[in-house]
Amino acid sequence: MSRRTRALLALAALVASTATLGFAIVTAPVLMRWLNAHPGIAPVMQLASLAVVALSAYITHRRRSRQPKA
């Protein structure tokens, strides 16, 4: 992979992470207000968050286990 391609990928990652952080900052107060108005949904949200973390860990494990041992 050329230096230019790596630089463009790094820039794209920076833009994506900045946009994600900005979205989270903007939507967090709205989400918190909504959660305060609907207290019964909080355990469901926590369970969904845990499922996302578990899926991410599983995908990472699968990727690492498929790489040849060095």
C-alpha atoms as an extended CHARMM CRD file, in Angstrom:
* protein
*
        70  EXT
         1         1  MET       CA              0.0000000000        0.0000000000        0.0000000000  PROA      1               0.0000000000
         2         2  SER       CA              1.4610000000        3.3490000000       -1.0050000000  PROA      2               0.0000000000
         3         3  ARG       CA              2.1170000000        6.2080000000        1.3880000000  PROA      3               0.0000000000
         4         4  ARG       CA             -0.5600000000        8.2830000000       -0.2900000000  PROA      4               0.0000000000
         5         5  THR       CA             -3.1740000000        5.5550000000        0.1520000000  PROA      5               0.0000000000
         6         6  ARG       CA             -2.2330000000        5.1410000000        3.8230000000  PROA      6               0.0000000000
         7         7  ALA       CA             -2.4360000000        8.8920000000        4.3570000000  PROA      7               0.0000000000
         8         8  LEU       CA             -5.8730000000        9.0470000000        2.7190000000  PROA      8               0.0000000000
         9         9  LEU       CA             -7.1010000000        6.1370000000        4.8340000000  PROA      9               0.0000000000
        10        10  ALA       CA             -5.7950000000        7.8190000000        7.9950000000  PROA      10              0.0000000000
        11        11  LEU       CA             -7.5340000000       11.0580000000        7.0240000000  PROA      11              0.0000000000
        12        12  ALA       CA            -10.7890000000        9.1960000000        6.3090000000  PROA      12              0.0000000000
        13        13  ALA       CA            -10.5790000000        7.4750000000        9.7120000000  PROA      13              0.0000000000
        14        14  LEU       CA             -9.9950000000       10.8180000000       11.4280000000  PROA      14              0.0000000000
        15        15  VAL       CA            -12.9770000000       12.4040000000        9.6680000000  PROA      15              0.0000000000
        16        16  ALA       CA            -15.2050000000        9.4240000000       10.4820000000  PROA      16              0.0000000000
        17        17  SER       CA            -14.2270000000        9.3800000000       14.1620000000  PROA      17              0.0000000000
        18        18  THR       CA            -14.6970000000       13.1560000000       14.4600000000  PROA      18              0.0000000000
        19        19  ALA       CA            -18.1390000000       12.9120000000       12.8440000000  PROA      19              0.0000000000
        20        20  THR       CA            -19.1060000000       10.0480000000       15.1560000000  PROA      20              0.0000000000
        21        21  LEU       CA            -17.9800000000       11.9830000000       18.2340000000  PROA      21              0.0000000000
        22        22  GLY       CA            -19.8540000000       15.0800000000       17.0720000000  PROA      22              0.0000000000
        23        23  PHE       CA            -23.0020000000       13.0460000000       16.4910000000  PROA      23              0.0000000000
        24        24  ALA       CA            -22.7230000000       11.5250000000       19.9690000000  PROA      24              0.0000000000
        25        25  ILE       CA            -22.2520000000       14.9260000000       21.6050000000  PROA      25              0.0000000000
        26        26  VAL       CA            -25.2520000000       16.3870000000       19.7920000000  PROA      26              0.0000000000
        27        27  THR       CA            -27.6030000000       13.4470000000       20.3410000000  PROA      27              0.0000000000
        28        28  ALA       CA            -26.6460000000       12.5650000000       23.9480000000  PROA      28              0.0000000000
        29        29  PRO       CA            -28.8650000000       15.1920000000       25.6380000000  PROA      29              0.0000000000
        30        30  VAL       CA            -31.8310000000       14.2240000000       23.4700000000  PROA      30              0.0000000000
        31        31  LEU       CA            -31.2940000000       10.5400000000       24.2250000000  PROA      31              0.0000000000
        32        32  MET       CA            -30.9800000000       11.2080000000       27.9500000000  PROA      32              0.0000000000
        33        33  ARG       CA            -34.2260000000       13.2190000000       27.9690000000  PROA      33              0.0000000000
        34        34  TRP       CA            -35.9780000000       10.4110000000       26.1180000000  PROA      34              0.0000000000
        35        35  LEU       CA            -34.6060000000        7.7730000000       28.5000000000  PROA      35              0.0000000000
        36        36  ASN       CA            -35.7630000000        9.8130000000       31.5110000000  PROA      36              0.0000000000
        37        37  ALA       CA            -39.2500000000        9.9520000000       30.0080000000  PROA      37              0.0000000000
        38        38  HSD       CA            -39.2640000000        6.1770000000       29.3400000000  PROA      38              0.0000000000
        39        39  PRO       CA            -37.5000000000        4.4970000000       32.2980000000  PROA      39              0.0000000000
        40        40  GLY       CA            -38.5530000000        0.9710000000       31.3040000000  PROA      40              0.0000000000
        41        41  ILE       CA            -36.4210000000        1.0310000000       28.1620000000  PROA      41              0.0000000000
        42        42  ALA       CA            -33.0780000000        1.5080000000       29.9860000000  PROA      42              0.0000000000
        43        43  PRO       CA            -32.4770000000       -2.2340000000       30.6620000000  PROA      43              0.0000000000
        44        44  VAL       CA            -33.2090000000       -3.0010000000       27.0130000000  PROA      44              0.0000000000
        45        45  MET       CA            -30.6960000000       -0.3540000000       25.9190000000  PROA      45              0.0000000000
        46        46  GLN       CA            -28.0920000000       -1.7900000000       28.2980000000  PROA      46              0.0000000000
        47        47  LEU       CA            -28.6740000000       -5.2890000000       26.9720000000  PROA      47              0.0000000000
        48        48  ALA       CA            -28.3600000000       -4.0590000000       23.3740000000  PROA      48              0.0000000000
        49        49  SER       CA            -25.1060000000       -2.2860000000       24.2510000000  PROA      49              0.0000000000
        50        50  LEU       CA            -23.7440000000       -5.4510000000       25.8500000000  PROA      50              0.0000000000
        51        51  ALA       CA            -24.7060000000       -7.4430000000       22.7460000000  PROA      51              0.0000000000
        52        52  VAL       CA            -22.8060000000       -4.9960000000       20.5150000000  PROA      52              0.0000000000
        53        53  VAL       CA            -19.6840000000       -5.2810000000       22.7030000000  PROA      53              0.0000000000
        54        54  ALA       CA            -19.9030000000       -9.0920000000       22.7070000000  PROA      54              0.0000000000
        55        55  LEU       CA            -20.3320000000       -9.2040000000       18.9250000000  PROA      55              0.0000000000
        56        56  SER       CA            -17.3520000000       -6.8970000000       18.4480000000  PROA      56              0.0000000000
        57        57  ALA       CA            -15.1960000000       -9.0920000000       20.6970000000  PROA      57              0.0000000000
        58        58  TYR       CA            -16.3030000000      -12.2200000000       18.8210000000  PROA      58              0.0000000000
        59        59  ILE       CA            -15.4870000000      -10.6800000000       15.4230000000  PROA      59              0.0000000000
        60        60  THR       CA            -12.0600000000       -9.5710000000       16.6720000000  PROA      60              0.0000000000
        61        61  HSD       CA            -11.3830000000      -13.0460000000       18.0570000000  PROA      61              0.0000000000
        62        62  ARG       CA            -12.3760000000      -14.6880000000       14.7570000000  PROA      62              0.0000000000
        63        63  ARG       CA            -10.1480000000      -12.3640000000       12.7450000000  PROA      63              0.0000000000
        64        64  ARG       CA             -7.1530000000      -12.9310000000       14.9860000000  PROA      64              0.0000000000
        65        65  SER       CA             -7.6120000000      -16.6890000000       15.0560000000  PROA      65              0.0000000000
        66        66  ARG       CA             -7.5950000000      -16.8570000000       11.2380000000  PROA      66              0.0000000000
        67        67  GLN       CA             -4.2650000000      -15.0330000000       10.8980000000  PROA      67              0.0000000000
        68        68  PRO       CA             -1.2500000000      -17.3070000000       10.5210000000  PROA      68              0.0000000000
        69        69  LYS       CA              0.8990000000      -17.6580000000       13.6290000000  PROA      69              0.0000000000
        70        70  ALA       CA              4.1650000000      -15.6970000000       13.4210000000  PROA      70              0.0000000000
